[in-house]
Amino acid sequence: MANGRGPREARRASDRGRYGRLNRERVLATALELVDREGLSALSMRRLGTELGVEAMALYRYAASKDSLLDGLVEALYLELEERLAADGDKDSDWRAGLHRIARATYAVCLTHPQAVPLLATRLLAVPLARRPAAVLRDHERVLTLLRRAGFDEPTVADVFRAFTAWLLGYVSVELRPMVDNPEETDPAFRLGLHRLSAKELPTLRETAAALAEQGGPEGLAAGLDALLDSFTRGSGSAASG
């Protein structure tokens, strides 16, 4: 070629990969698949480009930086949440039933993509409200609308929204915390590594560890959410108490 570059070099920044021309949805879906498979530490522009069959530079039109890519993963999780809710009908006449449905769907998404769940804390701590992905903002709107429908006043709407979000994400985080010390062990005590915990200094933790290792599941999520909502509606005299 006249410019001295071969066909391979001329296509270095092309976004036509092994699956055809890229788009943001495909880039984020592939990034999420990579994180699901190998964890967040495996994600880089170069590695993602390899997965898609393009040079890393081709990805910057879809994610301007590594932080933007991580925000995109949060977006992908919330888009999957929307898909689950839409498949379930996405219509609730009762506000409490609506909150329970959102909580169950969020729990299911998080357990499907446990490696990406830490981003729900780290990225949302780093990104101001107005700059969060549109799918995240729609989730906020969905929850707030249900709380308005319940008849709460504005300050209580904000309080319940914060409590709902904290319970939901906190519960998921506890469910996903690693507990098994040696998965090859069949004896529960050695499987959990209880011999590493001081019987003198941590007697209650040792006794409770086996129960803590069991996931609470959707039932535990629902029970805790009901208790939380009851604390706001008990004796309030508002429509929400009905």
GUBA-452836 format. One record per residue: residue number from 0; x, y, z of N, C-alpha, C in turn. Coordinates in nm, 4 decimals. Atoms other than C-alpha are relative to their C-alpha. Example, Ala and Ser with C-alpha at 12.3 -4.5 7.8 and 13.67 -1.06 7.14 Angstrom:
BEGIN
- 0  0.0890  -0.1190  0.0000  1.2300  -0.4500  0.7800  0.0900  0.1200  0.0000
- 1  -0.0820  -0.1190  -0.0060  1.3670  -0.1060  0.7140  -0.0770  0.1090  0.0730
//
This chain:
BEGIN
- 0  0.0837  -0.1204  0.0000  0.0000  0.0000  0.0000  0.0864  0.1243  0.0000
- 1  -0.0793  -0.1205  0.0157  0.1103  0.3557  -0.0690  0.0442  0.0564  0.1332
- 2  -0.0370  -0.0561  -0.1299  0.1121  0.4540  0.2983  0.0863  -0.0946  0.0808
- 3  -0.0910  0.0922  -0.0679  0.3236  0.1525  0.3893  -0.0679  -0.0900  0.1000
- 4  0.0700  0.0863  -0.0960  0.0542  -0.0109  0.6038  -0.0749  -0.1088  -0.0743
- 5  0.0760  0.1093  0.0578  -0.0963  -0.3467  0.5286  -0.1443  0.0083  0.0427
- 6  0.1421  -0.0010  -0.0339  -0.4684  -0.4250  0.5522  -0.0250  -0.0165  0.1495
- 7  0.0190  0.0232  -0.1434  -0.4299  -0.5452  0.9129  0.0167  0.1287  0.0789
- 8  -0.0258  -0.1231  -0.0730  -0.2789  -0.2180  1.0340  -0.1059  0.1049  -0.0314
- 9  0.0977  -0.1005  0.0383  -0.5307  -0.0096  0.8391  -0.1320  -0.0182  0.0742
- 10  0.1265  0.0261  -0.0680  -0.8157  -0.1745  1.0303  0.0146  0.0026  0.1524
- 11  -0.0276  0.0112  -0.1436  -0.6630  -0.1355  1.3770  -0.1082  0.0648  0.0851
- 12  0.0997  -0.0683  -0.0824  -0.9210  0.1139  1.5033  -0.1419  -0.0274  -0.0469
- 13  0.1342  0.0323  0.0484  -1.2146  -0.0405  1.3154  -0.0818  -0.0635  0.1110
- 14  0.0865  0.0647  -0.0996  -1.5127  -0.1430  1.5252  -0.0797  -0.1135  -0.0637
- 15  0.0615  0.1184  0.0588  -1.6032  -0.4283  1.2938  0.0768  -0.1220  0.0494
- 16  -0.0666  0.1141  -0.0615  -1.5164  -0.7303  1.5037  -0.0434  -0.1310  -0.0601
- 17  0.0300  0.1336  0.0529  -1.5637  -1.1005  1.4647  -0.1502  -0.0252  -0.0079
- 18  0.1444  0.0171  0.0037  -1.9379  -1.0589  1.5212  -0.0688  0.1101  -0.0817
- 19  0.0568  -0.1099  0.0770  -1.9868  -0.7711  1.2774  0.0237  0.1323  0.0700
- 20  -0.0210  -0.1325  -0.0579  -2.0065  -0.4009  1.3572  -0.0521  0.0054  0.1426
- 21  0.0358  -0.0074  -0.1410  -2.0196  -0.3221  1.7264  -0.1118  0.1007  0.0236
- 22  0.0883  -0.1025  -0.0537  -2.2830  -0.1324  1.9172  0.0149  -0.0045  0.1515
- 23  -0.0193  -0.0094  -0.1450  -2.3030  -0.0286  2.2816  -0.0572  -0.1221  0.0721
- 24  0.0617  0.1149  -0.0650  -2.5373  -0.3123  2.3741  0.0903  -0.1220  -0.0066
- 25  -0.0873  0.1167  0.0151  -2.2985  -0.5751  2.2370  0.1264  0.0159  0.0836
- 26  -0.1211  -0.0238  -0.0789  -1.9965  -0.4149  2.4029  -0.0272  -0.0272  0.1473
- 27  0.0307  0.0178  -0.1417  -2.1653  -0.4061  2.7443  -0.0358  -0.1451  0.0321
- 28  0.0356  0.1400  -0.0229  -2.3083  -0.7563  2.7094  0.1247  -0.0869  0.0058
- 29  -0.1236  0.0787  0.0008  -1.9649  -0.8949  2.6266  0.0830  0.0294  0.1241
- 30  -0.0723  -0.0359  -0.1225  -1.8072  -0.7033  2.9153  -0.0599  -0.0717  0.1204
- 31  0.0655  0.0673  -0.1124  -2.0653  -0.8488  3.1540  0.0277  -0.1496  -0.0034
- 32  -0.0330  0.1426  0.0119  -2.0044  -1.2001  3.0212  0.1422  -0.0276  0.0482
- 33  -0.1392  0.0158  -0.0429  -1.6303  -1.1539  3.0782  0.0107  0.0083  0.1518
- 34  -0.0030  -0.0154  -0.1459  -1.6848  -1.0326  3.4348  -0.0671  -0.1189  0.0677
- 35  0.0664  0.1187  -0.0558  -1.9292  -1.3172  3.5038  0.0954  -0.1187  0.0029
- 36  -0.0868  0.1165  0.0173  -1.6681  -1.5650  3.3854  0.1290  0.0097  0.0796
- 37  -0.1347  -0.0118  -0.0558  -1.3451  -1.4220  3.5255  0.0149  0.1072  0.1080
- 38  -0.0065  -0.1008  -0.1049  -1.4282  -1.1398  3.7675  0.0373  0.1379  -0.0522
- 39  -0.0247  -0.1385  0.0387  -1.3877  -0.7637  3.7604  0.1462  0.0267  -0.0315
- 40  -0.1422  -0.0241  0.0213  -1.0088  -0.7829  3.7742  0.0437  -0.0353  -0.1419
- 41  -0.0357  0.0416  0.1367  -1.0072  -0.9423  3.4273  -0.0406  0.1031  -0.1043
- 42  0.0549  -0.0938  0.0976  -1.1862  -0.6493  3.2651  0.0970  0.1138  -0.0289
- 43  -0.0778  -0.1138  0.0481  -0.9780  -0.4053  3.0632  -0.0424  0.0257  -0.1430
- 44  0.0352  -0.0308  0.1383  -1.0239  -0.2298  2.7316  0.0687  -0.0981  -0.0955
- 45  -0.0747  0.0900  0.0878  -0.7559  -0.4490  2.5777  -0.0617  -0.1397  0.0005
- 46  0.0574  0.1344  -0.0088  -0.9070  -0.7734  2.7072  -0.1384  -0.0045  -0.0653
- 47  0.1325  -0.0045  0.0596  -1.2571  -0.6686  2.6031  0.0101  0.0070  -0.1520
- 48  -0.0217  -0.0053  0.1439  -1.1281  -0.5792  2.2570  0.0336  -0.1368  -0.0567
- 49  -0.0346  0.1358  0.0433  -0.9774  -0.9263  2.2306  -0.1236  -0.0884  -0.0060
- 50  0.1221  0.0789  -0.0027  -1.3100  -1.0822  2.3268  -0.0888  0.0300  -0.1212
- 51  0.0863  -0.0433  0.1092  -1.4853  -0.8819  2.0541  0.0684  -0.0090  -0.1364
- 52  -0.0733  0.0091  0.1250  -1.2116  -0.9228  1.7939  0.0327  0.1335  -0.0624
- 53  -0.0369  -0.1330  0.0495  -1.1248  -0.5530  1.7668  0.1147  0.0541  0.0849
- 54  -0.1011  -0.0686  -0.0796  -0.8473  -0.3227  1.8838  -0.0682  0.0768  0.1134
- 55  0.0570  -0.0696  -0.1152  -0.9024  -0.1601  2.2232  -0.0466  0.1404  -0.0355
- 56  0.0353  -0.1370  0.0359  -0.9114  0.1859  2.0630  -0.1398  0.0083  -0.0605
- 57  0.1329  -0.0016  0.0618  -1.2298  0.0884  1.8767  -0.1111  0.0077  0.1038
- 58  0.1028  0.0041  -0.1039  -1.4132  0.0589  2.2110  -0.0285  0.1364  0.0606
- 59  0.0138  -0.1279  -0.0692  -1.3658  0.4194  2.3206  -0.1181  0.0821  -0.0496
- 60  0.1199  -0.0710  0.0443  -1.6583  0.5387  2.1108  -0.1238  -0.0499  0.0738
- 61  0.1119  0.0563  -0.0755  -1.8824  0.3184  2.3275  0.0189  0.0164  0.1505
- 62  -0.0321  -0.0247  -0.1408  -1.7084  0.3753  2.6618  0.1282  0.0819  0.0023
- 63  -0.1112  -0.0939  0.0141  -1.4793  0.6753  2.6941  0.1164  -0.0299  0.0934
- 64  -0.1045  0.0305  -0.0981  -1.2801  0.5327  2.9868  -0.0363  -0.1287  0.0715
- 65  0.0286  0.1202  -0.0788  -1.2537  0.2353  3.2202  -0.1165  0.0267  0.0958
- 66  0.1124  -0.0331  -0.0878  -1.4864  0.4134  3.4649  -0.1319  0.0007  -0.0764
- 67  0.1202  -0.0008  0.0826  -1.7363  0.4672  3.1842  -0.0447  -0.1424  -0.0314
- 68  0.0322  0.1398  0.0262  -1.7177  0.0975  3.1045  -0.0629  -0.0648  0.1232
- 69  0.0575  0.0542  -0.1235  -1.7840  0.0086  3.4691  -0.1412  0.0530  0.0225
- 70  0.1354  -0.0550  -0.0090  -2.0813  0.2462  3.4713  -0.0917  -0.0707  -0.0981
- 71  0.0780  0.0736  0.0977  -2.1963  0.0637  3.1601  -0.0433  -0.1357  0.0511
- 72  0.0385  0.1280  -0.0595  -2.1935  -0.2643  3.3519  -0.1160  0.0176  0.0976
- 73  0.1132  -0.0305  -0.0880  -2.4200  -0.1074  3.6139  -0.1256  0.0193  -0.0841
- 74  0.1121  -0.0203  0.0918  -2.6427  0.0047  3.3284  -0.0525  -0.1340  -0.0503
- 75  0.0416  0.1306  0.0513  -2.6475  -0.3509  3.1907  -0.0788  -0.0779  0.1053
- 76  0.0728  0.0691  -0.1063  -2.7588  -0.4896  3.5280  -0.1415  0.0558  0.0142
- 77  0.1324  -0.0604  -0.0158  -3.0450  -0.2415  3.5536  -0.0874  -0.0204  -0.1236
- 78  0.0775  0.0328  0.1202  -3.1489  -0.3041  3.1930  -0.0557  -0.1421  0.0099
- 79  0.0497  0.1367  -0.0205  -3.1733  -0.6737  3.2787  -0.1123  -0.0008  0.1022
- 80  0.1077  -0.0129  -0.0978  -3.3824  -0.5770  3.5810  -0.1290  0.0448  -0.0690
- 81  0.1184  -0.0476  0.0723  -3.6184  -0.3853  3.3515  -0.0618  -0.1115  -0.0841
- 82  0.0500  0.1106  0.0819  -3.6457  -0.6872  3.1228  -0.0770  -0.0994  0.0862
- 83  0.0682  0.0941  -0.0895  -3.7389  -0.9103  3.4162  -0.1344  0.0558  0.0452
- 84  0.1245  -0.0611  -0.0451  -4.0002  -0.6649  3.5394  -0.1025  0.0056  -0.1126
- 85  0.0909  -0.0059  0.1141  -4.1467  -0.6225  3.1920  -0.0576  -0.1377  -0.0300
- 86  0.0468  0.1357  0.0250  -4.1689  -0.9988  3.1480  -0.1036  -0.0433  0.1036
- 87  0.0911  0.0329  -0.1093  -4.3553  -1.0117  3.4790  -0.1259  0.0858  -0.0034
- 88  0.1197  -0.0832  0.0124  -4.6083  -0.7511  3.3661  0.0226  0.1457  0.0311
- 89  -0.0368  -0.1373  -0.0375  -4.4585  -0.4387  3.5317  -0.1209  0.0868  0.0339
- 90  0.1179  -0.0764  -0.0408  -4.8011  -0.3365  3.6658  -0.0385  -0.0421  0.1408
- 91  0.0342  0.0314  -0.1384  -4.8852  -0.3130  4.0339  -0.1031  0.1000  0.0505
- 92  0.0995  -0.0879  -0.0606  -5.2016  -0.1745  4.1857  0.0325  0.0242  0.1463
- 93  -0.0361  -0.0119  -0.1419  -5.0640  -0.2322  4.5354  0.1471  0.0382  0.0120
- 94  -0.1373  -0.0511  -0.0069  -4.7505  -0.0381  4.6288  0.0947  -0.0985  0.0664
- 95  -0.0882  0.0948  -0.0674  -4.6150  -0.3023  4.8655  0.0332  -0.1178  -0.0916
- 96  -0.0252  0.1081  0.0946  -4.6551  -0.5760  4.6066  0.1000  0.0449  -0.1054
- 97  -0.0946  -0.0536  0.0980  -4.4715  -0.3509  4.3617  0.1417  0.0029  0.0532
- 98  -0.1338  -0.0024  -0.0596  -4.1774  -0.3031  4.5988  0.0555  -0.1414  0.0148
- 99  -0.0449  0.1392  -0.0119  -4.1617  -0.6770  4.6640  0.0423  -0.0548  -0.1359
- 100  -0.0336  0.0509  0.1326  -4.1578  -0.7477  4.2914  0.1337  0.0578  -0.0478
- 101  -0.1286  -0.0612  0.0350  -3.8736  -0.5012  4.2341  0.1133  -0.0648  0.0785
- 102  -0.1035  0.0611  -0.0839  -3.6810  -0.6510  4.5252  0.0342  -0.1406  -0.0490
- 103  -0.0249  0.1361  0.0481  -3.7226  -1.0082  4.3966  0.0766  0.0006  -0.1317
- 104  -0.0669  -0.0057  0.1306  -3.6182  -0.9127  4.0440  0.1440  0.0470  0.0149
- 105  -0.1360  -0.0483  -0.0234  -3.3139  -0.7204  4.1693  0.0860  -0.1101  0.0596
- 106  -0.0704  0.1127  -0.0622  -3.2129  -1.0155  4.3872  0.0388  -0.1035  -0.1056
- 107  -0.0262  0.1003  0.1037  -3.2409  -1.2495  4.0868  0.1107  0.0467  -0.0938
- 108  -0.1051  -0.0541  0.0874  -3.0268  -1.0218  3.8677  0.1353  -0.0090  0.0689
- 109  -0.1272  0.0000  -0.0739  -2.7605  -0.9935  4.1361  0.0561  -0.1408  0.0165
- 110  -0.0492  0.1367  -0.0137  -2.7408  -1.3688  4.1920  0.0411  -0.0597  -0.1343
- 111  -0.0424  0.0435  0.1324  -2.7098  -1.4166  3.8165  0.1376  0.0562  -0.0351
- 112  -0.1261  -0.0679  0.0320  -2.4152  -1.1734  3.8012  0.0734  0.0417  0.1277
- 113  -0.0592  -0.0364  -0.1298  -2.2485  -1.1905  4.1456  0.1320  0.0745  -0.0107
- 114  -0.1301  -0.0657  0.0133  -1.9078  -1.0775  4.0178  -0.0142  0.1499  -0.0259
- 115  0.0205  -0.1413  0.0317  -2.0566  -0.7453  3.9032  -0.0700  0.0762  0.1121
- 116  0.0779  -0.0646  -0.1056  -2.2581  -0.6742  4.2195  0.0770  0.1088  0.0750
- 117  -0.0702  -0.1082  -0.0702  -1.9800  -0.4730  4.3945  -0.0108  0.1358  -0.0684
- 118  0.0114  -0.1268  0.0722  -2.0243  -0.2084  4.1233  -0.1244  0.0772  0.0418
- 119  0.1210  -0.0683  -0.0434  -2.3715  -0.1318  4.2584  0.0279  0.0905  0.1199
- 120  -0.0419  -0.0883  -0.1094  -2.1955  0.0172  4.5597  0.1077  0.0966  -0.0466
- 121  -0.1158  -0.0855  0.0302  -1.8664  0.1472  4.4241  -0.0307  0.1052  -0.1050
- 122  0.0259  -0.0976  0.1055  -1.9930  0.3133  4.1054  -0.1080  0.0996  0.0406
- 123  0.1038  -0.0929  -0.0411  -2.3099  0.4597  4.2573  0.0471  0.0921  0.1122
- 124  -0.0621  -0.0916  -0.0959  -2.0946  0.6047  4.5349  0.0823  0.1066  -0.0703
- 125  -0.0904  -0.0899  0.0714  -1.8767  0.7716  4.2727  -0.0698  0.0912  -0.1003
- 126  0.0679  -0.0723  0.1082  -2.1385  0.9016  4.0280  -0.1170  0.0810  0.0559
- 127  0.1127  -0.0816  -0.0468  -2.3721  1.1965  4.1069  -0.1321  -0.0469  -0.0586
- 128  0.1332  0.0466  0.0387  -2.7444  1.1339  4.0779  -0.0300  0.0254  -0.1475
- 129  0.0419  -0.0365  0.1352  -2.8006  1.3192  3.7498  0.0857  -0.0640  -0.1084
- 130  -0.0896  0.0604  0.0984  -2.5092  1.1400  3.5796  -0.0061  -0.1527  0.0005
- 131  0.0139  0.1454  -0.0025  -2.6167  0.7869  3.6605  -0.0669  -0.0477  -0.1283
- 132  0.0628  0.0521  0.1218  -2.7219  0.5625  3.3708  -0.1515  0.0137  0.0048
- 133  0.1447  -0.0215  0.0073  -3.0779  0.6166  3.2511  -0.0786  -0.1151  0.0625
- 134  0.0712  0.1145  -0.0573  -3.1798  0.2646  3.3551  -0.0010  0.0053  0.1520
- 135  -0.0054  -0.0156  -0.1455  -3.0689  0.3386  3.7127  -0.1010  0.1052  0.0439
- 136  0.0938  -0.1065  -0.0343  -3.2678  0.6612  3.7187  -0.1443  -0.0462  -0.0150
- 137  0.1366  0.0523  0.0161  -3.5750  0.4808  3.5877  -0.0381  -0.0905  0.1165
- 138  0.0268  0.0832  -0.1173  -3.5420  0.2345  3.8761  -0.0331  0.0881  0.1201
- 139  0.0320  -0.0938  -0.1080  -3.5307  0.5238  4.1229  -0.1428  0.0529  -0.0170
- 140  0.1333  -0.0552  0.0285  -3.8393  0.6722  3.9552  -0.1090  -0.1021  0.0296
- 141  0.0974  0.1079  -0.0204  -4.0201  0.3379  3.9703  -0.0317  -0.0170  0.1488
- 142  0.0193  0.0179  -0.1441  -3.9669  0.2998  4.3448  -0.0675  0.1218  0.0624
- 143  0.0576  -0.1223  -0.0562  -4.0457  0.6617  4.4271  -0.1468  0.0156  -0.0378
- 144  0.1395  -0.0083  0.0427  -4.3683  0.6479  4.2257  -0.0885  -0.0909  0.0840
- 145  0.0766  0.0910  -0.0857  -4.4851  0.3454  4.4249  -0.0188  0.0590  0.1397
- 146  0.0094  -0.0568  -0.1348  -4.4108  0.5261  4.7508  -0.0938  0.1206  0.0024
- 147  0.0964  -0.1097  0.0115  -4.5991  0.8351  4.6360  -0.1424  -0.0559  -0.0020
- 148  0.1322  0.0618  0.0119  -4.8909  0.6097  4.5460  -0.0489  -0.0500  0.1353
- 149  0.0362  0.0512  -0.1315  -4.8820  0.4742  4.9018  -0.0580  0.1083  0.0904
- 150  0.0538  -0.1089  -0.0801  -4.9735  0.8173  5.0353  0.0959  0.0589  0.1011
- 151  -0.0987  -0.0589  -0.0894  -4.6510  0.8959  5.2195  0.0227  0.1468  -0.0363
- 152  -0.0387  -0.1381  0.0301  -4.5556  1.2615  5.2533  0.1429  0.0006  -0.0542
- 153  -0.1280  -0.0066  0.0702  -4.2407  1.3838  5.0790  0.1191  -0.0439  0.0849
- 154  -0.1138  0.0462  -0.0815  -3.9949  1.3412  5.3698  -0.0023  -0.1506  0.0242
- 155  0.0087  0.1433  -0.0251  -4.1251  0.9894  5.4395  0.0306  -0.0796  -0.1263
- 156  -0.0355  0.0648  0.1261  -4.1012  0.8968  5.0717  0.1517  -0.0147  -0.0098
- 157  -0.1468  0.0037  0.0064  -3.7318  0.9864  5.0875  0.0559  -0.0987  0.1014
- 158  -0.0485  0.0910  -0.1040  -3.6837  0.7936  5.4136  -0.0213  -0.1463  -0.0404
- 159  0.0295  0.1386  0.0382  -3.8533  0.4783  5.2832  0.0845  -0.0408  -0.1194
- 160  -0.0844  0.0292  0.1166  -3.6638  0.5001  4.9536  0.1411  -0.0371  0.0449
- 161  -0.1352  0.0296  -0.0494  -3.3315  0.5114  5.1394  0.0028  -0.1342  0.0729
- 162  0.0030  0.1247  -0.0766  -3.4331  0.2278  5.3720  -0.0183  -0.1210  -0.0927
- 163  0.0225  0.1081  0.0966  -3.5607  0.0112  5.0843  0.1288  -0.0319  -0.0757
- 164  -0.1239  0.0198  0.0753  -3.2417  0.0631  4.8845  0.1075  -0.0627  0.0876
- 165  -0.1021  0.0523  -0.0910  -3.0193  -0.0033  5.1859  -0.0271  -0.1460  0.0335
- 166  0.0325  0.1390  -0.0334  -3.2050  -0.3227  5.2796  0.0267  -0.0918  -0.1181
- 167  -0.0122  0.0847  0.1179  -3.2111  -0.4593  4.9262  0.1460  -0.0265  -0.0354
- 168  -0.1403  0.0178  0.0383  -2.8454  -0.3984  4.8395  0.0811  -0.0620  0.1141
- 169  -0.0692  0.0598  -0.1133  -2.7304  -0.4863  5.1909  -0.0276  -0.1492  0.0103
- 170  0.0368  0.1412  -0.0061  -2.9194  -0.8145  5.1857  0.0739  -0.0793  -0.1071
- 171  -0.0700  0.0680  0.1094  -2.7725  -0.9086  4.8483  0.1483  -0.0141  0.0333
- 172  -0.1429  0.0048  -0.0335  -2.4224  -0.8226  4.9695  0.0302  -0.1076  0.1027
- 173  -0.0187  0.1031  -0.1019  -2.4604  -1.0468  5.2744  -0.0175  -0.1388  -0.0612
- 174  0.0233  0.1287  0.0645  -2.5999  -1.3300  5.0600  0.1212  -0.0465  -0.0807
- 175  -0.1087  0.0347  0.0911  -2.2994  -1.3163  4.8288  0.1373  -0.0034  0.0670
- 176  -0.1307  0.0053  -0.0676  -2.0240  -1.2917  5.0912  0.0525  -0.1432  0.0031
- 177  -0.0550  0.1362  -0.0047  -1.7911  -1.5916  5.0626  0.0100  -0.0507  0.1430
- 178  -0.0052  0.0609  -0.1324  -1.8147  -1.8271  5.3584  0.0833  -0.1279  0.0009
- 179  -0.0697  0.1288  0.0061  -1.6534  -2.1514  5.2409  0.1502  0.0217  -0.0045
- 180  -0.1458  -0.0126  -0.0069  -1.2860  -2.1827  5.3347  0.0673  -0.1021  -0.0905
- 181  -0.0582  0.1065  0.0815  -1.2136  -2.5149  5.1603  -0.1133  -0.0819  -0.0629
- 182  0.1133  0.0678  0.0629  -1.4740  -2.6361  4.9088  0.0196  -0.1499  -0.0175
- 183  -0.0252  0.1434  0.0166  -1.3062  -2.9783  4.8849  -0.0289  -0.0793  0.1269
- 184  0.0300  0.0674  -0.1259  -1.3804  -3.0559  5.2487  -0.1474  -0.0396  0.0058
- 185  0.1377  0.0446  -0.0169  -1.6936  -3.2583  5.3231  -0.0512  0.0273  0.1415
- 186  0.0393  -0.0317  -0.1373  -1.6932  -3.1955  5.6979  -0.0347  0.1485  0.0080
- 187  0.0429  -0.1402  -0.0011  -1.8928  -2.8733  5.7528  0.0944  0.0923  0.0759
- 188  -0.0876  -0.0845  -0.0800  -1.6583  -2.7422  6.0217  0.1280  0.0351  -0.0756
- 189  -0.1221  -0.0265  0.0758  -1.3484  -2.7801  5.8060  -0.0312  0.0710  -0.1319
- 190  0.0404  -0.0682  0.1230  -1.5360  -2.6678  5.4963  -0.0087  0.1512  0.0233
- 191  0.0111  -0.1415  -0.0345  -1.6074  -2.3365  5.6711  0.1270  0.0549  0.0631
- 192  -0.1245  -0.0459  -0.0613  -1.2636  -2.3241  5.8297  -0.0162  0.0450  0.1437
- 193  0.0242  -0.0423  -0.1380  -1.3942  -2.3018  6.1859  0.1231  -0.0164  0.0871
- 194  -0.1223  0.0174  -0.0784  -1.0570  -2.4232  6.3125  0.0875  0.1254  -0.0041
- 195  -0.0759  -0.1251  0.0086  -0.9229  -2.0843  6.2073  -0.0549  0.1076  0.0938
- 196  0.0645  -0.0968  -0.0884  -1.1594  -1.9041  6.4453  0.0230  -0.0400  0.1451
- 197  -0.0293  0.0271  -0.1404  -1.0649  -1.8765  6.8109  -0.1273  -0.0336  0.0769
- 198  0.1153  0.0403  -0.0803  -1.3092  -2.0707  7.0290  -0.0130  0.0859  0.1247
- 199  0.0012  -0.0822  -0.1204  -1.2137  -1.8480  7.3212  -0.0466  0.1418  -0.0308
- 200  0.0306  -0.1395  0.0312  -1.2375  -1.5080  7.1516  -0.1263  0.0171  -0.0845
- 201  0.1133  -0.0131  0.0921  -1.5136  -1.5820  6.8977  -0.0972  -0.1175  0.0142
- 202  0.0840  0.1194  -0.0191  -1.7379  -1.8481  7.0538  -0.1349  0.0086  -0.0715
- 203  0.1324  -0.0136  0.0620  -2.0680  -1.7095  6.9236  0.0099  -0.0082  -0.1511
- 204  -0.0189  0.0055  0.1443  -1.9367  -1.6627  6.5725  0.0218  -0.1442  -0.0452
- 205  -0.0241  0.1406  0.0357  -1.8110  -2.0225  6.5649  -0.1293  -0.0804  0.0043
- 206  0.1238  0.0762  -0.0151  -2.1456  -2.1535  6.6849  -0.1025  0.0362  -0.1076
- 207  0.1015  -0.0493  0.0932  -2.3439  -1.9452  6.4375  0.0443  -0.0097  -0.1448
- 208  -0.0555  -0.0055  0.1356  -2.1173  -1.9777  6.1318  -0.0759  -0.0882  -0.0981
- 209  0.0700  0.0905  0.0912  -2.3015  -2.2763  5.9852  -0.1324  0.0590  -0.0457
- 210  0.1267  -0.0642  0.0369  -2.6315  -2.0887  5.9952  0.0242  0.1210  -0.0895
- 211  -0.0330  -0.1162  0.0819  -2.4681  -1.7766  5.8515  0.0375  -0.0393  -0.1419
- 212  -0.0425  0.0456  0.1325  -2.3347  -1.9811  5.5616  -0.1185  -0.0333  -0.0901
- 213  0.1195  0.0283  0.0788  -2.6904  -2.0644  5.4530  -0.0590  0.1305  -0.0518
- 214  0.0634  -0.1195  0.0547  -2.8491  -1.8111  5.2189  -0.1438  0.0116  0.0478
- 215  0.1375  -0.0235  -0.0428  -3.1714  -1.6513  5.3329  -0.0988  -0.0119  -0.1140
- 216  0.0842  0.0146  0.1178  -3.3068  -1.6593  4.9789  -0.1066  0.1080  -0.0117
- 217  0.1073  -0.0979  0.0198  -3.6068  -1.4652  4.8476  -0.0932  0.0124  0.1203
- 218  0.0882  -0.0038  -0.1164  -3.8026  -1.5608  5.1597  0.0540  0.0937  0.1076
- 219  -0.0603  -0.0911  -0.0967  -3.5576  -1.3840  5.3887  -0.0057  0.1446  -0.0457
- 220  0.0100  -0.1344  0.0565  -3.5546  -1.0842  5.1578  -0.1389  0.0571  0.0230
- 221  0.1382  -0.0457  -0.0142  -3.9343  -1.0618  5.1668  -0.0359  0.0264  0.1457
- 222  0.0321  -0.0171  -0.1418  -3.9588  -1.1054  5.5444  0.0618  0.1281  0.0546
- 223  -0.0656  -0.1216  -0.0457  -3.7066  -0.8313  5.6093  -0.0632  0.1244  -0.0586
- 224  0.0629  -0.1154  0.0633  -3.8724  -0.5992  5.3605  -0.1345  0.0310  0.0650
- 225  0.1283  -0.0232  -0.0678  -4.2118  -0.6494  5.5236  0.0207  0.0653  0.1362
- 226  -0.0267  -0.0586  -0.1315  -4.0655  -0.5734  5.8648  0.0401  0.1465  -0.0126
- 227  -0.0428  -0.1378  0.0226  -3.9020  -0.2586  5.7291  -0.1195  0.0889  -0.0350
- 228  0.1148  -0.0807  0.0417  -4.2196  -0.1337  5.5591  -0.1007  0.0160  0.1137
- 229  0.0906  -0.0099  -0.1150  -4.4263  -0.2132  5.8682  0.0444  0.1089  0.0962
- 230  -0.0515  -0.1009  -0.0931  -4.1997  0.0147  6.0705  -0.0377  0.1416  -0.0445
- 231  0.0395  -0.1312  0.0507  -4.3008  0.3051  5.8458  -0.1515  0.0190  -0.0012
- 232  0.1438  -0.0116  0.0142  -4.6716  0.2276  5.8191  -0.0745  -0.0173  0.1311
- 233  0.0699  0.0287  -0.1262  -4.7532  0.1180  6.1748  -0.0405  0.1295  0.0700
- 234  0.0474  -0.1157  -0.0735  -4.9697  0.3820  6.3346  0.0119  0.1304  -0.0750
- 235  -0.0187  -0.1259  0.0725  -4.9079  0.6350  6.0559  -0.1336  0.0669  -0.0321
- 236  0.1299  -0.0586  0.0316  -5.2759  0.6782  5.9816  -0.0143  0.0415  -0.1447
- 237  0.0052  -0.0378  0.1412  -5.1931  0.7320  5.6142  -0.0536  -0.1155  -0.0826
- 238  0.0445  0.1054  0.0908  -5.3082  0.5377  5.3110  0.0971  -0.1149  -0.0016
- 239  -0.1027  0.1031  0.0030  -4.9832  0.3492  5.3368  -0.0223  -0.1070  0.1053
- 240  0.0180  0.0978  -0.1062  -5.0984  0.1751  5.6526  -0.1079  -0.1016  -0.0341
- 241  0.1060  0.0922  0.0373  -5.3758  0.0009  5.4701  0.0495  -0.1193  -0.0749
//
